[in-house]
Amino acid sequence: MSKKYEQLAMDIIEKVGGKHNINDVYHCQTRLRFKLVDESIAKTKELEAMEGVAKVIMNAGVYQVVIGTHVKDVFEEIEKLVDIKGKDVVSDEKKSIFSKVIDFVSGTFQPIIPALSGAGMVKAVLALLVVFKLVSTDSQTYYLLNMFADGVFYFLPILLAFTEAQKLKCNPILAAGVAAMMLHPNWGALVAAKDPVYFFEVIPFTLATYTSSVIPILLVVFAQSYVEKFLNRYIPKAVNLVFVPMFTFLIMGTLAFSVLGPIGSIVGGYLATFFNYLATNASWAPALLIGGFLPIMVMFGLHNGVAPLGVMQMADLGFDSIFGPGCVCSNIAQATASAVVAIRTKDKKLRQVAMSGSITAYMGITEPTLYGVNLPKKYPLIAAMIGGACGGLYAGLTQTHRFATGSSGLPAVLLYIGDNTMTCFYNILIALVITFVVTAVVTYALSLKFEKVDTKETPAAPVLDIKKEVVTSPCNGKVHDIKEAKDKVFASEALGKGVMIEPEEGKVIAPLSGTISTLFPSKHAIGIISESGVEVLIHIGIDTVNLNGECFKTHVKQQDQVKAGDLLVEFDMEGIEKAGFSTQTMVVITNTNNYQKIEKTASGSITYNEPLLILEKE
């Protein structure tokens, strides 16, 4: 399995422009997130066409490659191949302020999500133990488990300091040290005493508590990034290791307690007031909007700017009504829409993708089903947004909130159990039932229009069970082994077994009878599915996607029925070569795994309609 991920990692690196085009790379639950030197040289279309890649998204200066649940395995292989330490930060000059903010918030909060989720689930388990009277609230076990769960939130400033410093390219250990000062028990004692505090009897330190806070440490580390750069510039390298940390602690400690911390506390106070206002006067709004529009936010990366609001509300008020309820409703809606598609569709490949995506979405990871099913089909996405909004509206109207941060799938319902109440738990279950029913009904209703579904008990359409099938040559030219192709993806047979042809004439005909399943907007690649299920991809040229359709003329459109020998595409060989591209044409069987043997029957020169490949089933 590691070899599979190693090859995928190598192909991804190549398609994003090579090692030298990568300034930074990290990952979330389903995506690789690249900071590229130049996004324009990345081969996005080719990357999206690769097996193992669901979607590519360019947003807020981050080049996102959606992989799925095995993203961690792919990332580990990329880490072995790419050295990102010490590289210059990608220039932000061309980014909008909005993009910079989203990028900063995402880079700071994303790495701490596992810790928040783990602590949240511990809290949920503790709540269950209390509800079923397995643990008493005055027992030492309760005291210790509560400590296990609350530790992350109590020391949240230290975690945020570390991740923010990594994002801003300053010393994360020093940042964590400054945060530790703000949480020191001695400072807590001074705040509790309520007596005025002066540094050197001159500089006043405002009495404020920073445990579980967010805004103060964000301001402090932001300032530290500039202080560190200044110190590193003027302190000689010979004594840098000693004096930069010393002056950083002295300067940032003073600024943290006298200016930045108090400002952050004031801003945090206003945020807490805003959260209280929403919870009291407009509790329906956040859950409705998140429940309905979260898929769109995910597509544009905006959810990374909204999710931290739930973390801040949790830190300030001890619960989250802004992001959690709407998020879980949206995720269940997407899972349900995908499940209905799996039940209704006749497409076996789509059914498999939809069913597996639905299962992961019910567990809280929606990207595979969003990009693999709901977005391409469109109507399931509409149904999911309607269902998620309905469930979110109920959750909002009943002031449902979660008491801990964690996953946003079915296991997340445990986060809605409070120490002394089950009300939110019951309400989130009702909200999810509403979400499920509305989404299922709307998806089914829309599928009647958009899906071709067999209504009989007999098979929808006869699929020919042919043990052997012949694929003829779509080109006039010279046949070569696919491993000789200049395109490494095809040469590695990652897209399937087949051949490479060096064409001598700018025409491509149908190699078998069937349906045009794929026709790229750039006209350089075309897919055909035969009645017996053979899936053939004809890819004209290397990197010719960059011609954006120039030099190509198509004679068919997607979903057309064709017969073997029908003219599919004409292309200007001379024009393609003058533009600097190869005309090597790959003919591959993309569902290679369905066949026991795929044999090349020709070598050297070949003409149209001559046997090219023989496919044998078991």
C-alpha positions as CSV (number, residue, x, y, z in Angstrom):
1,M,0.0,0.0,0.0
2,S,2.9,2.4,0.8
3,K,4.1,2.0,-2.8
4,K,0.7,3.1,-4.1
5,Y,0.9,6.2,-2.0
6,E,4.5,6.8,-2.9
7,Q,3.6,6.8,-6.6
8,L,0.6,9.1,-6.0
9,A,2.8,11.5,-4.0
10,M,5.4,11.6,-6.8
11,D,2.7,12.2,-9.4
12,I,1.2,15.0,-7.4
13,I,4.5,16.7,-6.8
14,E,5.2,16.6,-10.6
15,K,1.7,18.1,-11.4
16,V,2.0,21.0,-9.0
17,G,5.2,22.1,-10.7
18,G,7.9,20.0,-9.1
19,K,9.7,20.2,-5.8
20,H,11.1,23.7,-6.5
21,N,7.6,25.1,-6.9
22,I,6.5,24.0,-3.4
23,N,7.1,26.5,-0.6
24,D,5.0,24.7,2.0
25,V,2.7,21.8,2.3
26,Y,0.4,20.5,5.1
27,H,-2.8,18.7,5.3
28,C,-6.2,18.6,7.0
29,Q,-8.6,15.6,7.2
30,T,-9.0,15.2,3.5
31,R,-6.8,17.7,1.7
32,L,-3.2,18.4,0.9
33,R,-2.7,22.2,1.1
34,F,0.2,23.5,-0.9
35,K,1.8,27.0,-0.9
36,L,3.2,27.2,-4.4
37,V,5.8,29.6,-5.7
38,D,3.8,30.0,-8.9
39,E,0.3,28.5,-9.2
40,S,0.1,29.1,-12.9
41,I,2.6,26.3,-13.8
42,A,0.6,23.7,-11.9
43,K,-1.2,21.2,-14.2
44,T,-4.5,21.4,-12.5
45,K,-6.6,19.6,-15.1
46,E,-4.2,16.7,-15.3
47,L,-4.1,16.6,-11.5
48,E,-7.8,16.4,-11.2
49,A,-7.9,13.6,-13.8
50,M,-5.5,11.4,-11.7
51,E,-6.8,8.4,-9.9
52,G,-6.7,9.1,-6.2
53,V,-7.4,12.8,-6.6
54,A,-11.0,13.9,-6.1
55,K,-10.7,17.7,-6.8
56,V,-8.3,20.6,-6.9
57,I,-9.3,23.9,-5.3
58,M,-7.4,27.2,-5.5
59,N,-8.5,29.5,-2.8
60,A,-7.0,32.2,-0.5
61,G,-3.5,31.5,-1.8
62,V,-3.6,27.8,-1.0
63,Y,-3.5,25.2,-3.7
64,Q,-5.7,22.4,-2.2
65,V,-5.7,18.8,-3.5
66,V,-8.6,16.8,-2.2
67,I,-7.5,13.2,-1.5
68,G,-9.9,11.7,0.9
69,T,-9.5,9.8,4.2
70,H,-6.0,8.5,3.3
71,V,-4.6,12.0,2.9
72,K,-2.2,11.4,5.9
73,D,-0.6,8.5,4.1
74,V,0.0,10.5,0.9
75,F,1.3,13.5,3.0
76,E,3.9,11.3,4.7
77,E,5.2,10.2,1.3
78,I,5.3,13.8,0.1
79,E,7.3,14.8,3.2
80,K,9.9,12.2,2.4
81,L,10.3,13.7,-1.1
82,V,10.0,17.4,-0.5
83,D,12.2,19.4,1.9
84,I,10.2,22.5,3.0
85,K,12.4,23.6,5.8
86,G,14.1,26.9,5.4
87,K,12.3,27.9,2.2
88,D,11.2,31.4,1.8
89,V,7.6,32.2,2.5
90,V,5.4,32.6,-0.5
91,S,5.0,36.2,-1.4
92,D,1.7,37.7,-0.2
93,E,1.9,40.8,-2.3
94,K,-0.7,39.6,-4.8
95,K,-3.1,38.3,-2.2
96,S,-6.2,40.2,-1.1
97,I,-6.6,41.1,2.5
98,F,-9.5,38.7,2.8
99,S,-7.3,35.9,1.4
100,K,-4.6,36.7,3.9
101,V,-7.0,36.6,6.8
102,I,-8.5,33.3,5.8
103,D,-5.1,31.8,5.2
104,F,-3.9,33.1,8.6
105,V,-6.9,31.8,10.6
106,S,-6.9,28.4,8.8
107,G,-3.1,27.9,9.3
108,T,-3.4,28.8,13.0
109,F,-6.5,26.9,14.0
110,Q,-6.3,23.8,11.7
111,P,-3.4,22.1,13.5
112,I,-5.1,22.2,16.9
113,I,-8.4,20.6,15.8
114,P,-7.3,17.0,16.7
115,A,-6.5,18.2,20.3
116,L,-9.9,20.0,20.5
117,S,-11.7,17.0,19.1
118,G,-10.0,14.5,21.4
119,A,-10.7,16.7,24.5
120,G,-14.3,17.1,23.3
121,M,-14.9,13.4,23.1
122,V,-13.4,12.8,26.5
123,K,-15.9,15.4,27.8
124,A,-18.7,13.7,26.0
125,V,-17.8,10.3,27.6
126,L,-17.6,11.9,31.0
127,A,-21.1,13.4,30.5
128,L,-22.4,9.9,29.5
129,L,-20.9,8.4,32.7
130,V,-22.6,11.0,34.8
131,V,-26.0,10.6,33.0
132,F,-26.0,6.9,33.6
133,K,-24.8,7.4,37.2
134,L,-21.6,5.4,36.6
135,V,-19.5,8.3,38.0
136,S,-20.4,10.8,40.7
137,T,-19.7,14.5,40.2
138,D,-18.0,14.6,43.6
139,S,-15.7,11.6,42.9
140,Q,-12.0,11.8,42.2
141,T,-12.6,10.0,38.9
142,Y,-14.9,12.8,37.7
143,Y,-12.4,15.4,38.9
144,L,-9.6,13.7,36.9
145,L,-11.5,13.0,33.7
146,N,-12.7,16.6,33.8
147,M,-9.1,17.7,34.0
148,F,-8.2,15.5,31.0
149,A,-10.9,17.2,29.0
150,D,-10.4,20.8,30.2
151,G,-6.6,20.8,29.9
152,V,-6.6,21.6,26.2
153,F,-9.0,24.6,26.7
154,Y,-7.3,25.9,29.8
155,F,-3.9,26.0,28.0
156,L,-5.4,26.9,24.7
157,P,-3.3,30.1,24.4
158,I,-0.1,27.9,24.4
159,L,-1.4,25.7,21.6
160,L,-2.5,28.7,19.6
161,A,0.9,30.5,20.2
162,F,2.8,27.5,18.9
163,T,0.7,27.1,15.7
164,E,0.5,30.8,15.0
165,A,4.2,31.2,15.3
166,Q,4.7,28.3,12.9
167,K,2.4,30.1,10.5
168,L,4.2,33.5,10.9
169,K,7.6,31.8,10.7
170,C,8.8,32.9,14.1
171,N,10.1,30.7,16.9
172,P,7.1,28.6,18.2
173,I,8.9,27.6,21.4
174,L,9.5,31.2,22.4
175,A,5.8,31.9,21.5
176,A,4.7,29.1,23.7
177,G,6.9,30.4,26.4
178,V,5.3,33.9,26.3
179,A,1.9,32.2,26.4
180,A,3.0,30.3,29.5
181,M,3.9,33.5,31.2
182,M,0.3,34.7,30.7
183,L,-1.1,31.5,32.3
184,H,1.4,31.4,35.2
185,P,-0.2,30.8,38.6
186,N,1.6,33.8,40.0
187,W,-0.2,36.1,37.6
188,G,-3.5,34.4,38.5
189,A,-2.8,35.2,42.1
190,L,-2.1,38.9,41.3
191,V,-5.4,39.0,39.4
192,A,-7.3,37.4,42.2
193,A,-5.8,39.9,44.7
194,K,-7.2,42.8,42.6
195,D,-4.4,45.1,43.7
196,P,-2.9,47.4,41.0
197,V,0.2,45.9,39.4
198,Y,3.1,48.0,38.1
199,F,6.3,46.8,36.3
200,F,9.3,48.6,37.7
201,E,6.8,50.8,39.6
202,V,6.1,52.6,36.3
203,I,4.4,50.4,33.6
204,P,0.8,49.4,34.7
205,F,-0.2,45.8,34.0
206,T,-3.9,45.4,33.5
207,L,-5.5,42.7,35.6
208,A,-7.0,40.2,33.2
209,T,-7.3,36.4,33.0
210,Y,-5.9,34.7,30.0
211,T,-6.7,31.1,30.5
212,S,-8.8,29.6,27.7
213,S,-8.5,32.9,25.8
214,V,-8.0,33.3,22.1
215,I,-7.6,36.9,20.9
216,P,-4.9,38.1,23.4
217,I,-2.4,35.5,22.4
218,L,-3.1,36.0,18.6
219,L,-2.1,39.7,19.0
220,V,0.9,38.9,21.2
221,V,2.4,36.3,18.7
222,F,1.7,38.6,15.8
223,A,3.7,41.3,17.5
224,Q,6.4,38.8,18.4
225,S,7.0,37.9,14.8
226,Y,8.1,41.4,14.1
227,V,10.1,41.8,17.3
228,E,12.0,38.6,16.5
229,K,12.9,39.7,13.0
230,F,14.2,43.0,14.4
231,L,16.3,41.3,17.1
232,N,17.7,38.7,14.6
233,R,18.7,41.5,12.3
234,Y,20.7,43.5,14.8
235,I,22.0,41.0,17.3
236,P,25.3,39.3,16.1
237,K,25.0,35.6,15.3
238,A,27.7,34.7,17.8
239,V,25.4,35.6,20.7
240,N,22.1,35.3,18.9
241,L,21.1,32.0,20.6
242,V,21.2,33.6,24.0
243,F,20.1,37.2,23.6
244,V,17.3,36.9,21.1
245,P,15.3,34.6,23.4
246,M,16.1,36.8,26.4
247,F,15.0,40.1,24.8
248,T,12.0,38.4,23.2
249,F,10.8,37.3,26.6
250,L,11.4,40.7,28.2
251,I,9.9,42.7,25.4
252,M,6.9,40.4,24.7
253,G,6.2,39.8,28.4
254,T,6.0,43.5,29.0
255,L,3.8,44.1,25.9
256,A,1.6,41.1,26.7
257,F,0.6,42.3,30.1
258,S,0.5,46.1,29.5
259,V,-0.9,46.5,26.0
260,L,-1.7,43.6,23.8
261,G,-3.2,41.3,26.4
262,P,-5.6,43.9,27.7
263,I,-6.6,44.9,24.1
264,G,-7.2,41.3,23.3
265,S,-9.3,40.9,26.4
266,I,-11.5,43.9,25.5
267,V,-12.0,42.6,21.9
268,G,-12.7,39.1,23.4
269,G,-15.3,40.8,25.7
270,Y,-17.0,42.3,22.8
271,L,-17.0,39.0,21.0
272,A,-18.5,37.3,24.1
273,T,-21.2,40.0,24.1
274,F,-21.9,39.3,20.4
275,F,-22.1,35.6,21.1
276,N,-24.5,36.2,23.9
277,Y,-26.7,38.4,21.7
278,L,-26.8,35.7,19.0
279,A,-27.7,33.0,21.6
280,T,-30.5,35.2,23.1
281,N,-31.9,37.1,20.1
282,A,-31.0,35.3,16.9
283,S,-30.1,31.8,17.9
284,W,-31.7,30.5,14.7
285,A,-29.4,32.4,12.3
286,P,-26.0,30.8,12.6
287,A,-27.3,27.2,12.6
288,L,-29.6,27.9,9.6
289,L,-26.8,29.6,7.6
290,I,-24.1,27.0,8.4
291,G,-26.5,24.1,7.9
292,G,-27.6,25.4,4.5
293,F,-24.4,26.9,3.1
294,L,-21.5,25.0,4.6
295,P,-20.9,23.0,1.4
296,I,-20.4,26.2,-0.5
297,M,-18.1,27.5,2.3
298,V,-16.1,24.4,2.1
299,M,-15.7,24.7,-1.7
300,F,-14.2,28.2,-1.2
301,G,-12.3,27.5,2.0
302,L,-14.5,30.0,4.0
303,H,-15.4,27.4,6.6
304,N,-11.8,27.8,8.0
305,G,-12.7,31.4,8.9
306,V,-16.0,30.5,10.5
307,A,-15.2,27.4,12.5
308,P,-12.8,29.3,14.9
309,L,-15.8,31.4,16.0
310,G,-17.2,28.2,17.6
311,V,-13.9,27.6,19.4
312,M,-13.9,31.2,20.7
313,Q,-17.5,30.9,21.9
314,M,-16.6,27.7,23.6
315,A,-13.7,29.4,25.3
316,D,-15.8,32.4,26.4
317,L,-19.1,30.8,27.2
318,G,-18.5,27.1,27.6
319,F,-20.7,26.1,24.6
320,D,-20.8,26.4,20.8
321,S,-24.1,27.3,19.1
322,I,-22.5,29.2,16.2
323,F,-20.8,26.4,14.2
324,G,-21.4,23.0,15.7
325,P,-25.1,22.4,15.3
326,G,-25.3,23.7,11.7
327,C,-22.1,21.8,10.7
328,V,-23.4,18.4,11.9
329,C,-26.8,19.0,10.2
330,S,-25.0,19.9,6.9
331,N,-22.7,16.8,7.1
332,I,-25.6,14.4,7.7
333,A,-27.5,16.1,4.9
334,Q,-24.6,15.5,2.5
335,A,-24.2,11.9,3.6
336,T,-28.0,11.3,3.1
337,A,-28.1,12.8,-0.3
338,S,-25.1,10.7,-1.4
339,A,-26.8,7.5,0.0
340,V,-29.9,8.2,-2.0
341,V,-27.9,8.7,-5.2
342,A,-26.2,5.3,-4.5
343,I,-29.6,3.7,-4.2
344,R,-31.1,5.3,-7.3
345,T,-28.3,5.4,-9.8
346,K,-27.6,2.7,-12.4
347,D,-24.0,3.7,-12.7
348,K,-22.0,1.0,-10.8
349,K,-18.9,3.2,-10.4
350,L,-21.0,6.1,-9.1
351,R,-22.9,3.8,-6.8
352,Q,-19.6,2.7,-5.2
353,V,-18.2,6.2,-4.9
354,A,-21.6,7.5,-3.5
355,M,-21.9,4.7,-0.9
356,S,-18.3,4.9,0.4
357,G,-18.5,8.7,0.5
358,S,-21.8,8.6,2.3
359,I,-20.3,6.4,5.1
360,T,-17.4,8.8,5.6
361,A,-19.7,11.8,5.5
362,Y,-21.9,10.2,8.3
363,M,-18.6,10.1,10.3
364,G,-18.0,13.8,9.6
365,I,-15.7,13.9,6.6
366,T,-17.7,15.2,3.6
367,E,-15.1,16.1,0.9
368,P,-15.1,12.7,-0.9
369,T,-18.9,12.8,-1.3
370,L,-19.0,16.6,-1.9
371,Y,-16.5,16.5,-4.8
372,G,-17.2,12.9,-6.0
373,V,-21.0,12.9,-6.0
374,N,-23.0,15.9,-4.8
375,L,-21.2,18.7,-6.6
376,P,-20.8,16.8,-10.0
377,K,-24.5,15.7,-9.9
378,K,-25.7,19.1,-8.6
379,Y,-29.2,18.0,-7.5
380,P,-27.9,16.1,-4.4
381,L,-26.0,19.2,-3.4
382,I,-29.2,21.3,-3.7
383,A,-31.1,18.7,-1.7
384,A,-28.4,18.6,1.0
385,M,-28.4,22.4,1.4
386,I,-32.2,22.4,1.8
387,G,-32.1,19.5,4.3
388,G,-29.2,21.0,6.2
389,A,-30.9,24.3,6.5
390,C,-34.1,22.8,7.8
391,G,-32.3,20.8,10.5
392,G,-30.1,23.8,11.3
393,L,-33.2,26.0,11.7
394,Y,-34.7,23.6,14.2
395,A,-31.5,23.4,16.1
396,G,-31.2,27.2,16.2
397,L,-34.8,27.8,17.2
398,T,-34.4,25.4,20.1
399,Q,-31.1,27.1,21.1
400,T,-29.3,23.8,20.7
401,H,-25.6,23.9,21.4
402,R,-22.7,21.5,22.0
403,F,-20.7,21.5,25.3
404,A,-17.4,20.4,23.7
405,T,-15.6,20.7,20.4
406,G,-15.2,17.5,18.4
407,S,-16.1,15.8,15.2
408,S,-19.2,16.8,13.2
409,G,-20.6,13.4,12.2
410,L,-23.0,11.0,14.0
411,P,-20.5,10.5,17.0
412,A,-20.8,14.3,17.6
413,V,-24.3,13.9,19.1
414,L,-22.5,12.9,22.3
415,L,-21.0,16.4,22.5
416,Y,-24.5,17.8,23.2
417,I,-24.9,16.0,26.5
418,G,-24.4,18.5,29.4
419,D,-23.4,17.7,32.9
420,N,-27.0,18.3,34.2
421,T,-29.1,18.4,31.0
422,M,-30.1,16.2,28.1
423,T,-32.2,18.8,26.4
424,C,-29.6,19.7,23.7
425,F,-28.9,16.0,23.1
426,Y,-32.6,15.4,22.4
427,N,-32.9,18.5,20.2
428,I,-29.9,17.7,18.1
429,L,-31.3,14.2,17.5
430,I,-34.6,15.7,16.3
431,A,-32.7,18.2,14.1
432,L,-30.8,15.3,12.5
433,V,-34.0,13.4,11.9
434,I,-35.5,16.4,10.2
435,T,-32.3,16.8,8.2
436,F,-32.3,13.1,7.1
437,V,-36.0,13.1,6.1
438,V,-36.0,16.4,4.2
439,T,-32.8,15.6,2.4
440,A,-33.9,12.0,1.5
441,V,-37.3,13.2,0.2
442,V,-35.9,16.1,-1.8
443,T,-33.0,14.0,-3.2
444,Y,-35.4,11.3,-4.2
445,A,-37.8,13.8,-5.8
446,L,-35.0,15.4,-7.8
447,S,-33.6,12.1,-8.8
448,L,-36.9,11.3,-10.6
449,K,-36.0,14.0,-13.0
450,F,-32.2,13.8,-13.2
451,E,-31.4,10.1,-12.8
452,K,-32.3,7.4,-15.3
453,V,-33.5,4.7,-12.9
454,D,-34.8,1.2,-13.8
455,T,-38.3,0.8,-12.3
456,K,-38.6,-2.9,-13.1
457,E,-37.3,-5.8,-11.1
458,T,-35.3,-7.0,-14.1
459,P,-31.9,-5.5,-14.9
460,A,-32.2,-1.9,-16.2
461,A,-30.3,-2.7,-19.4
462,P,-28.6,-5.8,-20.7
463,V,-24.9,-5.6,-20.2
464,L,-23.1,-7.9,-22.7
465,D,-21.1,-10.6,-20.9
466,I,-18.3,-10.9,-23.4
467,K,-15.2,-12.8,-22.4
468,K,-13.0,-11.2,-25.0
469,E,-13.3,-7.8,-26.6
470,V,-11.2,-6.1,-29.3
471,V,-10.3,-2.4,-29.2
472,T,-9.3,-1.1,-32.6
473,S,-6.8,1.6,-33.5
474,P,-8.3,5.2,-33.3
475,C,-5.2,6.6,-35.2
476,N,-3.0,6.1,-38.1
477,G,0.6,5.9,-37.0
478,K,3.2,3.9,-35.0
479,V,2.3,1.9,-31.9
480,H,4.6,1.9,-28.8
481,D,4.4,0.4,-25.3
482,I,2.6,2.8,-23.0
483,K,5.7,2.8,-20.8
484,E,7.5,4.8,-23.5
485,A,5.1,7.7,-23.2
486,K,6.6,11.0,-22.2
487,D,3.8,11.6,-19.7
488,K,4.8,9.8,-16.5
489,V,1.3,9.3,-15.3
490,F,0.4,7.3,-18.4
491,A,3.8,5.6,-18.5
492,S,3.3,4.4,-15.0
493,E,0.0,2.8,-16.0
494,A,-1.7,4.7,-13.1
495,L,-4.6,5.5,-15.4
496,G,-4.7,1.9,-16.8
497,K,-3.0,-0.3,-19.3
498,G,-2.9,0.6,-23.0
499,V,-0.6,1.8,-25.7
500,M,1.0,5.0,-27.0
501,I,0.6,5.9,-30.7
502,E,2.7,8.5,-32.6
503,P,0.0,9.7,-35.0
504,E,0.8,10.4,-38.7
505,E,-2.6,12.0,-39.4
506,G,-4.6,14.5,-37.3
507,K,-7.7,12.4,-36.9
508,V,-9.1,10.2,-34.1
509,I,-12.0,7.7,-34.7
510,A,-14.0,5.6,-32.3
511,P,-12.1,2.4,-31.4
512,L,-15.4,0.6,-30.5
513,S,-19.1,1.3,-30.4
514,G,-20.5,2.9,-27.2
515,T,-21.3,6.2,-25.5
516,I,-19.1,9.3,-25.2
517,S,-18.7,9.4,-21.4
518,T,-16.1,12.2,-21.2
519,L,-15.2,15.1,-23.4
520,F,-12.8,17.6,-21.9
521,P,-13.5,21.3,-22.6
522,S,-10.0,21.5,-24.0
523,K,-11.0,18.8,-26.6
524,H,-7.7,16.9,-26.1
525,A,-9.1,13.9,-24.3
526,I,-12.2,11.8,-24.9
527,G,-13.7,8.8,-23.1
528,I,-15.9,6.1,-24.4
529,I,-17.8,3.3,-22.6
530,S,-18.9,0.3,-24.7
531,E,-22.1,-1.7,-24.2
532,S,-20.1,-4.4,-22.5
533,G,-18.5,-2.0,-20.1
534,V,-15.1,-1.3,-21.6
535,E,-13.9,2.2,-20.6
536,V,-11.4,3.7,-23.1
537,L,-9.6,7.0,-22.7
538,I,-8.0,8.6,-25.8
539,H,-5.6,11.4,-24.7
540,I,-4.2,13.4,-27.6
541,G,-0.8,14.9,-26.9
542,I,1.2,15.7,-23.8
543,D,0.1,18.8,-21.7
544,T,-2.1,19.8,-24.7
545,V,-4.7,20.8,-22.1
546,N,-2.8,24.1,-22.0
547,L,-3.9,24.8,-25.6
548,N,-7.4,25.4,-24.2
549,G,-9.0,23.7,-27.3
550,E,-6.9,25.4,-30.0
551,C,-5.8,23.0,-32.7
552,F,-8.7,20.7,-31.9
553,K,-12.1,20.2,-33.5
554,T,-14.6,17.8,-32.1
555,H,-17.3,16.0,-34.1
556,V,-19.2,14.6,-31.1
557,K,-20.5,15.7,-27.7
558,Q,-20.8,14.1,-24.3
559,Q,-23.4,11.3,-24.1
560,D,-23.5,10.8,-27.9
561,Q,-23.8,7.3,-29.1
562,V,-21.1,6.3,-31.6
563,K,-20.1,3.3,-33.7
564,A,-16.7,2.0,-34.3
565,G,-15.0,4.0,-37.0
566,D,-17.0,7.2,-36.4
567,L,-14.9,10.4,-36.6
568,L,-14.4,11.8,-33.0
569,V,-11.8,14.6,-33.2
570,E,-9.6,16.3,-35.7
571,F,-6.4,18.0,-34.6
572,D,-3.7,20.2,-36.2
573,M,-0.5,18.2,-35.7
574,E,1.7,21.0,-37.0
575,G,0.1,23.6,-34.8
576,I,0.4,21.5,-31.7
577,E,4.1,20.8,-32.4
578,K,4.8,24.5,-33.1
579,A,3.3,25.3,-29.7
580,G,5.9,23.1,-28.2
581,F,3.8,20.1,-27.3
582,S,4.2,16.4,-28.2
583,T,1.4,14.7,-30.3
584,Q,1.9,11.3,-28.6
585,T,-1.6,9.9,-28.2
586,M,-2.4,7.5,-25.4
587,V,-5.1,4.9,-25.6
588,V,-5.8,3.3,-22.2
589,I,-8.4,1.1,-20.6
590,T,-9.3,3.0,-17.4
591,N,-11.2,0.1,-15.9
592,T,-8.2,-2.2,-16.3
593,N,-8.9,-4.0,-13.0
594,N,-12.0,-5.5,-14.6
595,Y,-9.9,-7.6,-16.9
596,Q,-7.6,-10.5,-16.3
597,K,-5.5,-9.8,-19.4
598,I,-5.0,-6.8,-21.7
599,E,-2.8,-7.7,-24.6
600,K,-1.3,-5.3,-27.3
601,T,-1.9,-7.0,-30.6
602,A,0.0,-4.6,-32.9
603,S,3.5,-3.1,-33.1
604,G,5.1,-0.7,-35.5
605,S,2.9,0.9,-38.1
606,I,-0.9,0.7,-37.7
607,T,-3.9,2.1,-39.6
608,Y,-7.4,3.0,-38.6
609,N,-9.7,0.1,-37.4
610,E,-6.9,-2.4,-37.1
611,P,-7.0,-4.5,-33.9
612,L,-5.0,-2.8,-31.2
613,L,-5.9,-4.4,-27.9
614,I,-7.6,-7.6,-26.8
615,L,-9.3,-7.6,-23.4
616,E,-10.0,-10.9,-21.6
617,K,-12.2,-11.4,-18.6
618,E,-11.7,-14.2,-16.1
